[in-house]
Amino acid sequence: MKLLQVAAGVIKNPQGQILIALRDPTLHQGGLWEFPGGKLEPGETAEQALLRELQEELDIIAHEAAPLITVKHSYPDRHVQLNVFLVENFSGLAKGCQGQPLKWVAPNELLNFSFPAANQPIVTAARLPRCYGIIDDAEPSLLMDNLHKLLANGIKLIQARLKNLPADAADAFIRQAYPLCQQQQVVLLVNSAVAVADKLNADGMHLTAAHLMALTERPANIPWLSASCHTLDELNQAQQIGVDFVVLAPVLPTATHPDAPTLGWGCFTELVSQINLPVYALGGMTSEDTTAACQAGGQGIAGIRAFLE
């Protein structure tokens, strides 16, 4: 079967809502919601196709489109590759030029709508920010200070990587940290190596690579599940058990391990292209690397020190 190339846009308005459209019941996957876009025409790039489709279908002009995620999916009757972009800068008022119903919805409301199977990773990517902050316990006295810095810098996704803290200290920190995160609509995950991680009150869990590889299925009742990966085997395992997103490392040399082997952007791109998951680049990242990570196929960047400046 031929691979059908499609461009799609996660279009966000200034209020942070995302635009979705209802597919015509007579079309393939009809009656389901989708992210606006359409097929590439001969000679078009995915970005060119998206800009054309948004003008034709919605009467809006996108001034910028940043890569978000690429998804390959096989239906019984066709193979598709969805080249998805984030569009936050556009002009015009969106309307259904082909009579298609439209809705602006908050990112978390996307879970209330039925999408084609190929769109599920896009729904996840649309709900995730570009930056994933990690709170490390190398200096326990700085934990709360660093949390406040991340919150002040607008980080909306945070992992508590408290691998060396005693159980009571980890519990005490999460009891303080989680209400602060909730107040600012920040998602807080706990690393699976934290003592009694499964007992702590947070939004989900971040699996170590070892814990990831030991699983045969996704643990129940965890709203957000992420994982650390370093190899294609680990990435495939994450996809197999239904992890929401992953961190791939180390991409660049780090201050703590300057001579350790790294993936580099070329290998990062190659690995990301083989799975349908949002992937954060970790290792040697600064906030300036966000664009490079997105151009390489990633969701964005993760870091311990990157967001503390």
Kinemage of the C-alpha trace (Angstrom):
@kinemage 1
@onewidth
@group {chain A} dominant
@subgroup {mainchain}
@vectorlist {calphas} color= white
{ca met a 1} P 0.000 0.000 0.000
{ca lys a 2} L 1.153 3.515 -0.803
{ca leu a 3} L 2.048 5.858 2.059
{ca leu a 4} L -0.433 8.741 2.183
{ca gln a 5} L 1.276 11.975 3.303
{ca val a 6} L -0.910 14.332 5.318
{ca ala a 7} L -0.178 17.691 6.962
{ca ala a 8} L -2.091 18.629 10.115
{ca gly a 9} L -2.074 21.588 12.471
{ca val a 10} L -2.540 21.900 16.211
{ca ile a 11} L -3.902 25.450 16.092
{ca lys a 12} L -3.843 27.354 19.399
{ca asn a 13} L -5.584 30.658 20.018
{ca pro a 14} L -4.313 33.288 22.508
{ca gln a 15} L -6.492 31.703 25.228
{ca gly a 16} L -4.618 28.385 24.801
{ca gln a 17} L -7.591 26.594 23.226
{ca ile a 18} L -7.062 24.146 20.360
{ca leu a 19} L -9.159 23.973 17.190
{ca ile a 20} L -10.648 20.622 16.145
{ca ala a 21} L -12.915 19.757 13.216
{ca leu a 22} L -15.492 17.012 12.691
{ca arg a 23} L -14.811 14.725 9.711
{ca asp a 24} L -17.601 14.315 7.177
{ca pro a 25} L -19.425 10.998 7.808
{ca thr a 26} L -18.824 9.952 4.170
{ca leu a 27} L -15.002 10.189 4.468
{ca his a 28} L -12.460 7.633 5.714
{ca gln a 29} L -12.678 7.740 9.544
{ca gly a 30} L -15.800 9.897 9.096
{ca gly a 31} L -17.748 11.113 12.120
{ca leu a 32} L -14.575 11.448 14.219
{ca trp a 33} L -12.844 14.658 15.260
{ca glu a 34} L -9.487 15.645 13.770
{ca phe a 35} L -6.841 18.341 13.674
{ca pro a 36} L -7.312 20.471 10.533
{ca gly a 37} L -5.144 19.803 7.485
{ca gly a 38} L -5.075 17.649 4.402
{ca lys a 39} L -3.090 15.665 1.851
{ca leu a 40} L 0.140 16.929 0.323
{ca glu a 41} L -0.054 17.813 -3.339
{ca pro a 42} L 2.809 16.847 -5.712
{ca gly a 43} L 5.876 19.011 -5.087
{ca glu a 44} L 4.603 20.432 -1.782
{ca thr a 45} L 6.408 20.272 1.529
{ca ala a 46} L 4.295 19.345 4.542
{ca glu a 47} L 4.446 22.913 5.830
{ca gln a 48} L 3.366 24.345 2.463
{ca ala a 49} L 0.468 21.891 2.329
{ca leu a 50} L -0.650 22.853 5.833
{ca leu a 51} L -0.614 26.599 5.112
{ca arg a 52} L -2.627 26.025 1.922
{ca glu a 53} L -5.136 23.721 3.633
{ca leu a 54} L -5.700 26.101 6.560
{ca gln a 55} L -6.503 28.917 4.159
{ca glu a 56} L -8.789 26.729 2.019
{ca glu a 57} L -10.567 24.922 4.879
{ca leu a 58} L -10.634 27.542 7.639
{ca asp a 59} L -10.003 30.900 5.963
{ca ile a 60} L -7.046 31.608 8.263
{ca ile a 61} L -3.474 32.536 7.344
{ca ala a 62} L -0.800 30.832 9.445
{ca his a 63} L 2.275 33.032 9.840
{ca glu a 64} L 4.363 30.334 11.520
{ca ala a 65} L 4.216 26.562 11.860
{ca ala a 66} L 6.631 24.727 14.171
{ca pro a 67} L 7.098 20.948 13.873
{ca leu a 68} L 5.264 19.107 16.667
{ca ile a 69} L 5.193 15.360 15.926
{ca thr a 70} L 5.264 12.946 12.975
{ca val a 71} L 3.004 9.904 13.226
{ca lys a 72} L 3.022 6.837 10.983
{ca his a 73} L -0.046 4.617 11.210
{ca ser a 74} L -1.425 1.650 9.302
{ca tyr a 75} L -5.188 1.248 8.927
{ca pro a 76} L -6.552 -1.942 7.310
{ca asp a 77} L -6.976 -0.079 4.026
{ca arg a 78} L -4.140 2.488 4.008
{ca his a 79} L -0.831 3.689 5.472
{ca val a 80} L -0.676 7.319 6.557
{ca gln a 81} L 2.056 9.652 7.732
{ca leu a 82} L 0.767 12.671 9.627
{ca asn a 83} L 3.207 15.586 9.612
{ca val a 84} L 1.942 17.725 12.472
{ca phe a 85} L 2.776 21.359 13.218
{ca leu a 86} L 1.962 23.702 16.084
{ca val a 87} L 0.353 26.924 14.835
{ca glu a 88} L 0.094 29.704 17.411
{ca asn a 89} L 0.554 32.711 15.126
{ca phe a 90} L -2.244 33.167 12.594
{ca ser a 91} L -4.673 35.802 11.359
{ca gly a 92} L -8.349 35.545 10.540
{ca leu a 93} L -11.345 33.987 12.303
{ca ala a 94} L -11.542 30.251 11.709
{ca lys a 95} L -14.695 29.045 10.003
{ca gly a 96} L -15.659 25.742 8.390
{ca cys a 97} L -15.371 26.677 4.703
{ca gln a 98} L -16.468 23.168 3.682
{ca gly a 99} L -19.367 23.062 6.143
{ca gln a 100} L -17.367 21.108 8.724
{ca pro a 101} L -18.291 21.754 12.389
{ca leu a 102} L -15.448 23.326 14.415
{ca lys a 103} L -14.775 23.572 18.149
{ca trp a 104} L -12.210 25.450 20.235
{ca val a 105} L -11.395 23.281 23.273
{ca ala a 106} L -8.989 23.407 26.196
{ca pro a 107} L -6.077 20.947 25.767
{ca asn a 108} L -7.314 18.587 28.485
{ca glu a 109} L -10.810 18.579 26.946
{ca leu a 110} L -9.355 16.796 23.896
{ca leu a 111} L -9.721 13.589 25.917
{ca asn a 112} L -13.513 13.968 25.709
{ca phe a 113} L -13.601 13.666 21.889
{ca ser a 114} L -13.241 10.631 19.602
{ca phe a 115} L -10.319 10.899 17.162
{ca pro a 116} L -8.979 8.446 14.551
{ca ala a 117} L -6.418 6.022 16.026
{ca ala a 118} L -3.566 7.771 14.180
{ca asn a 119} L -4.423 11.010 16.009
{ca gln a 120} L -3.922 9.688 19.550
{ca pro a 121} L -0.195 10.657 19.797
{ca ile a 122} L -1.145 14.099 18.461
{ca val a 123} L -3.705 14.523 21.238
{ca thr a 124} L -0.934 13.795 23.752
{ca ala a 125} L 1.572 16.113 22.048
{ca ala a 126} L -1.048 18.875 21.946
{ca arg a 127} L -1.490 18.599 25.726
{ca leu a 128} L 2.243 18.774 26.465
{ca pro a 129} L 4.445 21.886 26.726
{ca arg a 130} L 7.810 22.342 24.999
{ca cys a 131} L 9.787 22.199 28.271
{ca tyr a 132} L 10.065 19.449 30.913
{ca gly a 133} L 11.747 20.586 34.107
{ca ile a 134} L 13.474 18.079 36.389
{ca ile a 135} L 14.004 18.696 40.113
{ca asp a 136} L 17.063 16.765 41.246
{ca asp a 137} L 17.877 15.948 44.859
{ca ala a 138} L 21.656 16.403 44.640
{ca glu a 139} L 21.241 19.292 47.099
{ca pro a 140} L 18.122 18.592 49.212
{ca ser a 141} L 18.224 22.070 50.763
{ca leu a 142} L 17.580 23.594 47.310
{ca leu a 143} L 14.545 21.482 46.384
{ca met a 144} L 11.870 24.013 47.271
{ca asp a 145} L 13.939 26.928 45.918
{ca asn a 146} L 14.343 25.145 42.600
{ca leu a 147} L 10.642 24.315 42.424
{ca his a 148} L 9.802 27.999 42.911
{ca lys a 149} L 12.288 28.928 40.167
{ca leu a 150} L 10.696 26.473 37.725
{ca leu a 151} L 7.213 27.769 38.545
{ca ala a 152} L 8.357 31.396 38.215
{ca asn a 153} L 9.877 30.577 34.802
{ca gly a 154} L 6.536 29.234 33.571
{ca ile a 155} L 7.478 25.541 33.428
{ca lys a 156} L 4.223 23.542 33.200
{ca leu a 157} L 5.607 19.967 33.372
{ca ile a 158} L 7.916 18.918 36.204
{ca gln a 159} L 9.490 15.656 37.346
{ca ala a 160} L 10.523 15.140 40.971
{ca arg a 161} L 13.666 13.015 40.539
{ca leu a 162} L 14.281 12.380 44.231
{ca lys a 163} L 16.186 9.111 43.916
{ca asn a 164} L 18.403 9.586 46.966
{ca leu a 165} L 15.954 11.079 49.443
{ca pro a 166} L 14.657 8.950 52.317
{ca ala a 167} L 10.972 8.030 51.968
{ca asp a 168} L 9.797 10.480 54.631
{ca ala a 169} L 11.734 13.382 53.085
{ca ala a 170} L 10.384 12.601 49.587
{ca asp a 171} L 6.867 12.406 51.000
{ca ala a 172} L 7.266 15.721 52.828
{ca phe a 173} L 8.513 17.463 49.675
{ca ile a 174} L 5.704 16.155 47.468
{ca arg a 175} L 3.097 17.125 50.085
{ca gln a 176} L 4.409 20.705 49.826
{ca ala a 177} L 5.112 20.748 46.100
{ca tyr a 178} L 1.940 19.226 44.674
{ca pro a 179} L -0.532 21.874 45.938
{ca leu a 180} L 1.766 24.600 44.565
{ca cys a 181} L 1.823 22.871 41.182
{ca gln a 182} L -1.942 22.422 41.180
{ca gln a 183} L -2.459 26.132 41.905
{ca gln a 184} L -0.476 26.998 38.760
{ca gln a 185} L -1.906 24.177 36.607
{ca val a 186} L 1.477 22.447 36.464
{ca val a 187} L 1.718 18.680 35.924
{ca leu a 188} L 3.952 17.027 38.549
{ca leu a 189} L 5.381 13.542 37.971
{ca val a 190} L 7.369 11.449 40.449
{ca asn a 191} L 10.346 9.368 39.318
{ca ser a 192} L 9.741 5.641 39.773
{ca ala a 193} L 13.034 5.283 41.681
{ca val a 194} L 11.732 7.553 44.458
{ca ala a 195} L 11.040 5.674 47.671
{ca val a 196} L 7.302 4.777 47.801
{ca ala a 197} L 6.785 6.571 44.458
{ca asp a 198} L 3.476 4.793 43.875
{ca lys a 199} L 2.115 6.059 47.205
{ca leu a 200} L 2.867 9.754 46.589
{ca asn a 201} L 0.098 12.106 45.503
{ca ala a 202} L 1.009 13.540 42.079
{ca asp a 203} L -0.198 13.620 38.459
{ca gly a 204} L 1.746 10.571 37.347
{ca met a 205} L 5.027 8.716 37.223
{ca his a 206} L 8.264 8.921 35.259
{ca leu a 207} L 9.786 5.467 34.782
{ca thr a 208} L 13.505 4.810 34.896
{ca ala a 209} L 14.747 2.814 31.895
{ca ala a 210} L 15.186 -0.245 34.129
{ca his a 211} L 11.630 -0.022 35.459
{ca leu a 212} L 10.319 0.563 31.928
{ca met a 213} L 11.997 -2.576 30.580
{ca ala a 214} L 10.680 -4.668 33.490
{ca leu a 215} L 7.031 -3.915 32.675
{ca thr a 216} L 4.741 -5.996 30.474
{ca glu a 217} L 1.860 -3.496 30.451
{ca arg a 218} L 1.039 0.044 31.486
{ca pro a 219} L 0.425 0.341 35.246
{ca ala a 220} L -3.217 1.091 36.039
{ca asn a 221} L -4.632 4.388 37.316
{ca ile a 222} L -1.707 6.633 36.366
{ca pro a 223} L -2.976 9.727 34.504
{ca trp a 224} L 0.448 10.659 33.060
{ca leu a 225} L 3.169 8.063 32.434
{ca ser a 226} L 6.569 8.962 30.996
{ca ala a 227} L 9.895 7.126 30.757
{ca ser a 228} L 13.635 7.590 30.334
{ca cys a 229} L 15.049 6.030 27.150
{ca his a 230} L 18.520 5.725 25.633
{ca thr a 231} L 18.073 3.099 22.898
{ca leu a 232} L 15.596 2.052 20.212
{ca asp a 233} L 14.668 -1.035 22.268
{ca glu a 234} L 13.662 1.179 25.174
{ca leu a 235} L 11.700 3.515 22.880
{ca asn a 236} L 9.845 0.554 21.350
{ca gln a 237} L 9.060 -0.811 24.821
{ca ala a 238} L 7.690 2.587 25.878
{ca gln a 239} L 5.422 2.650 22.835
{ca gln a 240} L 4.394 -0.977 23.325
{ca ile a 241} L 3.147 -0.520 26.895
{ca gly a 242} L 1.458 2.812 26.159
{ca val a 243} L 3.706 5.396 27.805
{ca asp a 244} L 2.460 8.950 27.105
{ca phe a 245} L 5.852 10.491 26.336
{ca val a 246} L 9.562 9.819 26.769
{ca val a 247} L 12.862 11.539 27.439
{ca leu a 248} L 15.737 10.492 25.157
{ca ala a 249} L 19.277 11.023 26.469
{ca pro a 250} L 22.036 12.013 26.442
{ca val a 251} L 21.840 14.176 23.337
{ca leu a 252} L 24.755 16.553 24.037
{ca pro a 253} L 27.664 16.508 26.551
{ca thr a 254} L 26.663 17.551 30.052
{ca ala a 255} L 28.544 19.527 32.696
{ca thr a 256} L 28.542 16.515 35.025
{ca his a 257} L 29.580 13.945 32.345
{ca pro a 258} L 31.448 15.947 29.647
{ca asp a 259} L 33.243 12.888 28.197
{ca ala a 260} L 30.318 10.416 28.182
{ca pro a 261} L 29.115 9.158 24.767
{ca thr a 262} L 26.227 11.191 23.358
{ca leu a 263} L 23.582 10.641 20.677
{ca gly a 264} L 23.971 13.966 18.880
{ca trp a 265} L 21.086 15.531 16.952
{ca gly a 266} L 21.484 13.189 13.967
{ca cys a 267} L 20.975 10.014 16.007
{ca phe a 268} L 18.229 11.700 18.045
{ca thr a 269} L 16.343 12.483 14.817
{ca glu a 270} L 16.771 8.939 13.511
{ca leu a 271} L 15.498 7.339 16.736
{ca val a 272} L 12.535 9.701 17.099
{ca ser a 273} L 11.466 8.979 13.503
{ca gln a 274} L 10.919 5.310 14.375
{ca ile a 275} L 8.241 5.785 17.048
{ca asn a 276} L 4.905 7.600 17.443
{ca leu a 277} L 5.526 9.275 20.794
{ca pro a 278} L 6.336 12.802 21.953
{ca val a 279} L 10.068 12.807 22.805
{ca tyr a 280} L 11.976 15.327 24.921
{ca ala a 281} L 15.713 15.783 24.339
{ca leu a 282} L 17.784 15.579 27.545
{ca gly a 283} L 21.491 16.090 28.159
{ca gly a 284} L 23.405 19.337 27.768
{ca met a 285} L 20.240 21.270 26.933
{ca thr a 286} L 19.776 25.014 27.340
{ca ser a 287} L 16.553 26.864 26.613
{ca glu a 288} L 18.096 27.909 23.263
{ca asp a 289} L 18.070 24.234 22.185
{ca thr a 290} L 14.255 24.024 22.134
{ca thr a 291} L 14.026 24.957 18.454
{ca ala a 292} L 16.740 22.444 17.514
{ca ala a 293} L 14.907 19.691 19.408
{ca cys a 294} L 11.639 20.471 17.612
{ca gln a 295} L 13.331 20.593 14.204
{ca ala a 296} L 14.847 17.179 15.031
{ca gly a 297} L 11.372 15.724 15.586
{ca gly a 298} L 11.204 16.180 19.347
{ca gln a 299} L 8.464 17.623 21.547
{ca gly a 300} L 11.006 19.931 23.169
{ca ile a 301} L 13.726 19.752 25.808
{ca ala a 302} L 14.092 18.390 29.333
{ca gly a 303} L 16.626 19.563 31.836
{ca ile a 304} L 17.699 19.896 35.447
{ca arg a 305} L 19.627 23.172 35.177
{ca ala a 306} L 18.212 24.447 31.859
{ca phe a 307} L 15.222 26.246 33.422
{ca leu a 308} L 16.730 27.451 36.694
{ca glu a 309} L 18.379 30.625 35.324
